């Protein structure tokens, strides 16, 4: 979706952020408790879940679980992109995000 040279095109700061954010340490920290579905259900804010139709299955499963748990959710799948929607399809993201923000 992004092409074989995508990471080479990132600025050094953006590349460092991508590596940091994809680190398993970001998902499992020693002092981080489990995220309970009941905790998620108490989130009382409009939430938009955005994924790409070529995202790995893990992200689709995660979005589905969040969609079920969050009380006020809108889910949008952007065609022709992976889970890096802001980088791969910024116009597609804006097309769904701006109306959502205008409505909330």
RANORKA-V550309 format. One record per pair of residues at least 12 apart in sequence whose ideal C-beta (glycine too) atoms are under 8 Angstrom apart, sorted by the first residue. I is the first residue (numbers start at 1). GAP is how many residues later the second one is. Records with the same first field share a line. If there is no record, write none. Layout:
I->GAP / GAP
//
This chain:
1->51 / 53 / 79 / 80 / 81 / 83 / 87
2->80 / 82 / 85 / 86
6->81
37->28 / 32
40->26 / 29 / 30
41->28 / 29 / 30
43->27 / 28
44->27 / 28
45->27
46->26 / 27 / 28 / 54 / 57 / 58
47->19 / 23 / 25 / 26 / 27
48->25 / 26 / 27 / 28 / 48 / 49 / 52
49->14 / 17 / 18 / 21 / 24 / 25 / 26 / 27
50->25 / 26 / 27 / 28 / 35 / 43 / 46 / 47
51->12 / 24 / 25 / 26 / 27 / 32 / 34
52->25 / 26 / 27 / 28 / 29 / 30 / 31 / 32 / 33 / 36 / 37
53->24 / 25 / 26 / 27 / 28
54->26 / 27 / 28
55->26 / 27 / 28
56->26 / 27
59->24
63->12
74->26
76->20 / 24
78->14 / 15 / 18
79->13
80->12
//
